[in-house]
Amino acid sequence: MGETNSAIICYNHDLDELKKMVNEHSSNRLCLIDGKGMEDVLINNIINNELKDVDDSDTNLAEGNSFIIFHNVDGKTINDVIKNIRLKGEACIFATTTETNLNWTLKELLSELIQEHKRFGH
């Protein structure tokens, strides 16, 4: 698999706010993606803008959570984003992509993150 661009997928989170935050704290060029409607699309396809199965329905799998998923993003940017969201008092579940979850649908990844979040008592 070739190296893809840096990207951040947000789900049930204000994309405009995230854009402003990233622009303030990162000199790297990042692709910011709102995952809404992409629940049945593979993470790798979302990141590479290979979108065939986008759904415009009001489906929301967040169970009241917001998510930010980092792909190929440098550690400083990840830390800055997490710190700034926490300083605002916003609840958010953070994750990074892995070789394994790149081949999952967004729905599968959100489900796993929700289960982990519950399991670790957050």
Backbone hydrogen bonds, N-H to C=O, Kabsch-Sander energy under -0.5 kcal/mol:
donor,donor_aa,acceptor,acceptor_aa,energy
7,A,71,H,-2.5
8,I,31,C,-2.7
9,I,69,I,-2.7
10,C,8,I,-0.5
10,C,33,I,-3.1
11,Y,67,F,-2.2
15,L,13,H,-0.6
18,L,14,D,-2.0
19,K,15,L,-2.6
20,K,16,D,-2.2
21,M,17,E,-2.3
22,V,18,L,-2.8
23,N,19,K,-2.6
24,E,20,K,-1.7
25,H,21,M,-1.5
26,S,22,V,-1.6
30,L,28,N,-0.7
31,C,6,S,-2.2
32,L,30,L,-0.7
33,I,8,I,-3.0
33,I,31,C,-0.5
35,G,10,C,-3.4
35,G,33,I,-0.7
38,M,35,G,-2.6
41,V,38,M,-2.0
43,I,104,W,-2.9
44,N,102,L,-2.4
46,I,42,L,-2.2
47,I,43,I,-2.6
48,N,44,N,-1.9
49,N,46,I,-1.4
50,E,45,N,-3.2
51,L,49,N,-0.8
52,K,50,E,-0.7
55,D,37,G,-3.6
65,N,62,A,-1.9
67,F,11,Y,-2.6
68,I,93,I,-2.3
69,I,9,I,-3.0
70,F,68,I,-0.5
70,F,95,A,-3.0
71,H,7,A,-2.8
78,I,74,D,-2.2
79,N,75,G,-2.8
80,D,76,K,-2.6
81,V,77,T,-2.6
82,I,78,I,-2.6
83,K,79,N,-2.7
84,N,80,D,-2.4
85,I,81,V,-2.3
86,R,82,I,-2.5
87,L,83,K,-2.5
88,K,84,N,-1.2
89,G,86,R,-1.6
90,E,85,I,-1.9
93,I,66,S,-3.1
94,F,92,C,-0.5
95,A,68,I,-1.9
97,T,70,F,-2.2
102,L,98,T,-1.6
103,N,100,T,-1.6
104,W,101,N,-1.4
106,L,38,M,-0.6
106,L,41,V,-1.9
107,K,39,E,-2.8
109,L,105,T,-2.2
110,L,106,L,-2.9
111,S,107,K,-2.2
112,E,108,E,-2.3
113,L,109,L,-2.6
114,I,110,L,-2.5
115,Q,111,S,-2.3
116,E,112,E,-2.6
117,H,113,L,-2.5
118,K,114,I,-2.3
119,R,115,Q,-2.8
120,F,116,E,-2.2
121,G,118,K,-1.3
122,H,117,H,-2.2
